């Protein structure tokens, strides 16, 4: 899951953000891009665009 326990937690085997909305800083985007199961998806609230993982 990366090493951002201040931003993400595991619940029932699923990664969830600690807060409903978080800033998509470089570290958060890197965690989403490096997740082998693509369990973390970062979506821009205003546009609905997926910021990570990048295909």
N, C-alpha and C positions, 0 to 999 in steps of 0.2 A: 504494500500500500504506500510505499514511500515513507519518508520520515517527517511527516507533518501532523503529529498527533494533536497539535494545537488547532488544526483546521478540519481533520477528518477522524471518524471513529468507525469501528466495526460493530455492526448490530445484526445479529442473526446471519453472520457470514457475509454481510453486504457493507460496503463502504458508504458512509453518509457524512455530509458536512456537519460540523458542529452547529453552525448557524445556517439558516435557510438561504441567506445571501452572503457571499464572501467576495473579497476583492480578488480578481484573477491575476495575481502577481506572477512573476516568472517562475517562482518555486512551485506554486499551485499548478500552473500549466505543465511544468516538467513532471510533477507527480502524476497527473492525468495521462500525459503522453507515455510515461514509462510503466504504467500499470499493465501487467501481462494479460489480464482478463478484460481490460477496457471497462473496469467497474466504475471508473470515475469519469464523468462527463461534465465539462464546464460549458455552460450555456450563458450567453449574454442576455440579461433580463430584457433590456429594451428592444432588442431586435430578434431574439430567439436563435441567433447564430450560434453554432457549436464552435467553441474556441479550442477545445481539446477533448479527446485526442485528435490529432491531425492525421488524416489518412496518408 
